[in-house]
Structure formats: structure tokens, C-alpha cells
Amino acid sequence: MKLSPNFTLEELTHSEIAERLNLDNTPNEDVKANLVRLAKMLEEVRRVLGRPIMINSAYRSIKVNEQVGSKPTSQHCIGCAADIKVPGLTPNDIVKEILKTNIEYDQLIREFDSWVHISIPNKFADKPRKQVLIIDKNGTRPFN
């Protein structure tokens, strides 16, 4: 099912961990609505970067999220976040390019210099926090 011109529900809900452990990773209708909003924002990112985006992880059910060692409050659990890579760009490049735009992200996090976590506000009416961070073996800190 297409959520936007370049992103599908299957792509934003795919989980190798869910498959391996036989865990259900089916989103409910509220999560699907968030995934549509997320896909719309990812389209903006794709347009700005001028390249396809690879989704490492987007929606994760609570059980799948537990298996990856993430917090139950993760925006992934409500369909508001995606971990992305972009061929030909480093995670640092991705963050810097997004910062030059007016894309309404909630969080933008360079994680372990391997991927970028990007999210939308948890609710449609919420104002984006525009939080930009680095998370790595040294902890969490502002992106400079």
C-alpha cells in the first residue's frame, strides 16, 4: 500500500527482527495515519537531498522495539520516526543538508555515525521541537 509517491506501508513497517522472532509488527489505524505523515515528510527529505532514501527502521511494535533495546517511549512505536541512510551521503551530510531547509522535523539524530533518526511530532497539532542531536558511544549531545 502506497503512503506517498515513493514510500509504502510495507517499507515503513518491515522488520527483520519481527520476521526472525515471529513478532507481529502490524500498525493500527492511528499508527498508519502517523506513517502517512512520516512518509510525506520523508518525501520532502528525498526531494531536498535529490536521492532515494533507504529505510532501516520506521514503525516498530512495542515487542519489536523491546528486542532492539529501545525505550517504550520511542517515536518508532507510534509510527512517527524512521532511521534512514542515503546512498552517497554520510549521516553527517544528511543532517547538515536537512538543517539548511525548513523541513518540519521533530528530532534529527545522527546515531553512531551509521544512520540518521528523523521524526515528526507525535500528534498532528504538535509543534516540531527541531531537536538535533548526536548519539554514539560517548552518549547524547547536541549536534554542532
C-alpha positions as CSV (number, residue, x, y, z in Angstrom):
1,M,0.0,0.0,0.0
2,K,1.4,3.4,-1.1
3,L,1.6,6.0,1.6
4,S,3.2,8.5,-0.7
5,P,4.8,8.5,-4.2
6,N,8.0,6.8,-3.0
7,F,7.2,5.1,0.3
8,T,4.9,2.1,1.1
9,L,3.4,0.8,4.2
10,E,5.4,-2.4,3.8
11,E,8.6,-0.4,3.6
12,L,7.8,1.6,6.8
13,T,6.8,-1.5,8.8
14,H,9.3,-4.0,7.6
15,S,11.4,-5.5,10.4
16,E,14.0,-8.3,10.1
17,I,13.8,-8.8,13.9
18,A,10.0,-9.2,13.7
19,E,10.4,-11.8,11.0
20,R,13.2,-13.6,12.8
21,L,11.3,-13.8,16.1
22,N,7.9,-14.2,14.5
23,L,6.6,-11.0,16.1
24,D,3.6,-9.1,14.9
25,N,4.6,-5.7,13.5
26,T,1.2,-4.6,12.1
27,P,0.3,-1.0,12.8
28,N,-3.2,0.1,14.0
29,E,-5.1,2.8,12.2
30,D,-3.7,5.6,14.4
31,V,-0.1,4.4,13.6
32,K,-1.0,4.2,9.9
33,A,-2.1,7.8,10.0
34,N,1.2,8.8,11.5
35,L,3.1,6.8,8.9
36,V,1.3,8.7,6.2
37,R,2.5,12.0,7.8
38,L,6.0,10.5,8.2
39,A,6.1,9.4,4.5
40,K,5.1,12.9,3.5
41,M,8.0,14.4,5.4
42,L,10.4,11.8,4.0
43,E,9.3,12.8,0.5
44,E,10.5,16.4,1.4
45,V,13.8,15.0,2.6
46,R,14.2,12.9,-0.6
47,R,13.4,15.9,-2.7
48,V,15.9,18.1,-0.9
49,L,18.7,15.5,-1.0
50,G,17.9,14.6,-4.6
51,R,18.4,10.9,-3.9
52,P,16.4,7.8,-2.8
53,I,16.2,7.2,0.9
54,M,16.9,3.7,2.4
55,I,14.7,3.0,5.5
56,N,16.5,0.9,8.1
57,S,13.6,1.0,10.5
58,A,10.4,3.0,10.9
59,Y,7.4,1.6,12.7
60,R,8.2,-0.9,15.5
61,S,5.6,-2.6,17.7
62,I,6.3,-2.5,21.4
63,K,7.6,-6.1,21.3
64,V,9.9,-5.4,18.3
65,N,11.1,-2.2,19.9
66,E,12.0,-4.1,23.1
67,Q,14.0,-6.6,21.0
68,V,16.2,-3.8,19.6
69,G,16.8,-2.4,23.1
70,S,14.9,0.9,22.6
71,K,12.7,2.7,25.1
72,P,9.0,2.1,25.1
73,T,8.5,5.9,24.6
74,S,10.3,5.7,21.2
75,Q,8.6,7.6,18.4
76,H,9.1,4.4,16.3
77,C,6.3,2.7,18.3
78,I,3.7,5.2,17.2
79,G,4.9,5.5,13.5
80,C,6.5,8.9,13.9
81,A,10.2,8.1,13.3
82,A,12.4,6.5,10.7
83,D,16.1,5.6,10.7
84,I,17.5,6.3,7.3
85,K,20.5,6.1,5.1
86,V,21.1,7.8,1.8
87,P,23.5,6.3,-0.7
88,G,26.4,8.6,-1.4
89,L,25.9,10.7,1.7
90,T,27.3,10.3,5.2
91,P,24.9,10.6,8.2
92,N,26.7,13.9,8.9
93,D,26.0,15.1,5.4
94,I,22.3,14.2,5.7
95,V,21.9,16.1,8.9
96,K,23.7,19.2,7.5
97,E,21.6,19.2,4.4
98,I,18.3,18.9,6.3
99,L,19.4,21.7,8.6
100,K,19.6,24.0,5.6
101,T,15.9,23.5,4.9
102,N,12.6,24.4,6.5
103,I,11.5,20.7,6.9
104,E,9.3,20.4,9.9
105,Y,11.1,17.5,11.7
106,D,10.7,16.9,15.4
107,Q,14.0,15.2,16.0
108,L,17.1,14.8,13.8
109,I,19.7,12.5,15.3
110,R,23.0,11.3,13.9
111,E,23.2,7.8,15.5
112,F,26.6,6.0,15.9
113,D,27.7,7.8,12.6
114,S,25.8,5.0,10.8
115,W,22.3,6.3,10.2
116,V,20.0,9.3,10.8
117,H,16.9,9.1,13.0
118,I,14.3,11.6,11.8
119,S,10.9,12.1,13.3
120,I,7.7,14.1,13.1
121,P,5.7,15.4,16.1
122,N,3.7,12.7,17.9
123,K,0.5,14.5,17.1
124,F,-0.6,16.4,14.0
125,A,-1.3,19.6,16.1
126,D,2.0,19.5,18.0
127,K,4.7,21.9,17.1
128,P,8.0,20.3,16.0
129,R,10.8,20.5,18.6
130,K,13.5,20.8,16.0
131,Q,15.9,18.9,18.3
132,V,19.2,18.0,16.6
133,L,21.4,15.5,18.4
134,I,24.3,13.1,18.2
135,I,24.1,9.7,19.9
136,D,27.2,7.5,19.9
137,K,29.5,5.6,22.3
138,N,30.2,8.9,24.1
139,G,26.5,9.4,24.9
140,T,24.0,12.0,23.7
141,R,24.8,15.6,22.9
142,P,23.8,18.5,20.7
143,F,24.8,18.3,17.0
144,N,27.2,21.1,16.2
